[in-house]
């Protein structure tokens, strides 16, 4: 289980020891260690790991559909409807729990990092490639994290945090498998992909593509 965003607080200082063994960087250079680290928020003891895997497996079964793309969209909307955004976040006191899988799975709340990591893990369990990217608002500097998903050799945005916000505020908007113009944010991730079109599972074109996807 790999996280994309790392935040080290005094309570989690022991993670610096783990990172300095992973990278040839001096421990005192915490910022550089954080930039290179990819697992800080998602290091779990074996008991917690087993509980997380049990919950992930349960979610995959609840959302099952023999069509893999429909299975993914079921997972996406299940997360959006059942997880709430953690509005108690104190910007001056980062809460690691709401940024990793523990918060979204066991508390049913989290922030964008937690939402995105949960979607990524569930996607991997059903064989769909997903990456987590970051960026900011198109009209502001607010930071955000969301997913891009690969289907039929095409990349699409999947912003489950925005979808959850939409559901919980009675808005009729879609952020699942959409193009660059359909999301609120612009990515600053170097490994992000251009998303040129929306995916429509009901269109005849995409139905044909789905058939080839599962061969």
N, C-alpha and C positions, 0 to 999 in steps of 0.2 A: 504494500500500500504506500503510494508515493504522493507526497504533498508538493504543491508548487510554490507556496508562499511561506516564508519563514519569519517568525517573530520570536526573539529570545528575551524573556523577562528574567528578573532575579529568581523567581520561583522555578524557572526551568534552566538555570545556569549550567546544570550538569550536562545539558545537550552540547555545550561548547566542547566538553571533553570528547564526546562522540565525534563531533565534526573535525576536531583537530587531528584525530586519528584517520579520518577519511580523506583529508586534503592537506597538501604541503603548505599550509598557511598558519602563521603564528596565531595563537589563541587570542592575543590582545587585539588583533585586527578583527573584531567581531563582525563589523559590517561586511567585510569581504567574505568572511566565512558564511554569513547568512546568504549572500548573493550566490555562492557556489553550492550551498546545501539544498537538497531536494527532498529530505525526509523529516525535517525537524518537527513539523506539526503532526506527523503521523507515525510516531514510534509508540507501540503499544506492548504491554506485557502479554504473555501468551493467553491468559484467561480473558482479557479484554478483546484480544484478536479473535478468539473463538466465538465470543458473544457477537462481535461485529459481523463475522462471516455467517453466523446463524441468521442474523437479521437481514443481511443482504440476500441470502438464499431465499428467505421467506418472501421478500419483496419481489424477487424475480418470479416466483411461483404465482403470487397474487396477480401480477401484471401479464401473465403469459398469453401469448398469441402465437400461432404457428407461423404467421408472417413476421419475419424478424424486424422489419421497419415498424410495423404496428406494435410489436412487443416493446420496441424502444419508445415509441410515443406514449404507450400506456405507462411506462416507467416514468417518463418525463412529467406527465400530468399527475401521476400518483404523488411524486415528490412535491410538486407545486401545490397540491391541494392539502397535503398532510403535514407539511413543514411550514412553520411560521418564521418570518424574519425577526431576529432578535434585536428589538429596538432599545434594549437596555444597555447596549454597548457604550462604554465610556471611552472616548477617543484617547484619553490619557492613561488608560489602564487596559491594555489589550487582553482580551479573554481568548486564550488558545482553544478552549473547549468548543466555542461556537464557530471556530474556523476549521476544525477537523471533523472526522466522522462521528465522534462521540456526541457532540451537541445535536447534530441533525438526526441521528439514529435514536438516541436514548432520551433526549430532551424535547425532540420534535421542534427544535428551533435552531437557527444559526444565522450566519451572514454569508455573503456570496462565496467565500472560499469553501465553506462547508457544503453548501448546496452543490457547487460545481464538482467537488471531490466525490460526493455521493453519486452524482450522475455518471461521472467517469468510471467509478468502480462497478456500478451496475451495468454500464455499457460493455465493459470488458468481459463481464460474466456471460453476456449473450452474444459475444463475438462481433461487436460493433466498435470500430476505432473512434476514440474521442480524445481530444486534448483540452487542456485548460489554458486559457489565454487571459491576459489582463489589458486594461486600458482605462480610458476616462470618458466622461460625458462629452458629447459633441458640442455642447454649449457651456460646459463648465469643466473644472479640473477634478471633479469627484472621481475617485478610483473605483474600479469594479473588476470582477473576475467572472468569467463565464466559459462555456464550452463551444468547441467546434466539432462537428461530427462528420465522418466520411461515409457516404452512401453512394454506391454505384460510381465510384471514382470522382465524386463531386463533394465539395465541402459545404456545410451549412452551419449557421449559428444555432445554438440551443441555449438560450438564457433562461434557466429554470428559476433563478431568483426573481427576475422581472415577471415571469409567468405567475409565480406564487403571489407576488405583490398585486398583480392584476386580479387574481382570483379572490384574494382576501379583501380587496377594495371594490368588488363588484364591477370590474372593468372587463369589457369584451375585447381582449387583445391577444394576439398569438405571437409567441417568441420561440416556437419549436420548429426547427429546420427551416430557417428563413435566411434571406439574403442580407447583404451589408446595409441596405437602405432601411430595413425593417427593425433594426435594433437601435437602442438609445445611445450606444457607446461606440467609440473607435478604438481599435486595439493598438497597443504599442509593442506587442510581442513580436520579436523578430521571426519566430517560427509560425506565426499565424498565416492563414490562407485567405485568399479572396473568395467570397461567397457571392456568386453572380446571380443566383435565382432562388426562389422559394420552392420547397418541395411540396407537391400536392399528391397525397396518397390516393386521391380519387380520380386524378386525371388519367386518361388512357395512355399518355406518353409514359408517365411514371409507373403505371401498372405493368407496362411492357418491361420497363427497366427493372422492376422488382422481380419479375420472373427470372431474368438473367442473373440477378443478384444472388439468387438462391441455388443456382445450378452448381 
